[in-house]
Every structure is written in C-alpha cells, then in structure tokens.
C-alpha cells in the first residue's frame, strides 16, 4: 500500500510540476495570461477540497470522520456537475 501511495504522489507531483512549468513558459513566450476556466460553484468546491485535504494531511493520519467529509465533497462535486450539465445554455 505504501509503495502505491508513493507512486501516486510522485506521479501527481511530476505532472503538476511539469504542467505549471509548461504553462508559465508558454505565458512568458506568448504574453497571454492563462485562465483556470472554472465557474464560481466549481471554484468554491475546489477551494473547499484543497482546504479539507490540507487539514486532513496536516496530522499525517486520517480519521473516519475526515474520510466522510471527503466523500461528501465528492458527492457535492457530482451533484454540481450534474446540475451544471442539466442547466439550459
């Protein structure tokens, strides 16, 4: 299990590191400012996800209650995505 998590975290770090570097390089080369492209409900959910994840990982151990909070956030993402998909354009 530890090996799997280490591979996951290493891959995520490499992907994020390379993506951010590439976007910044393109920005400086072209002068165009990149945009995240998220609607306000998704920005709120993304901020909440980052906050809850940071609080969960701060102690090094995750309790059942923190896991339930993460599951509720996941369900909120699904509901928001389905709500946005059903909204008229």
Secondary structure as GFF3:
##gff-version 3
##sequence-region A 1 89
A	DSSP	alpha_helix	2	30	.	.	.	ID=ss1
A	DSSP	alpha_helix	40	58	.	.	.	ID=ss2
A	DSSP	alpha_helix	64	86	.	.	.	ID=ss3
###
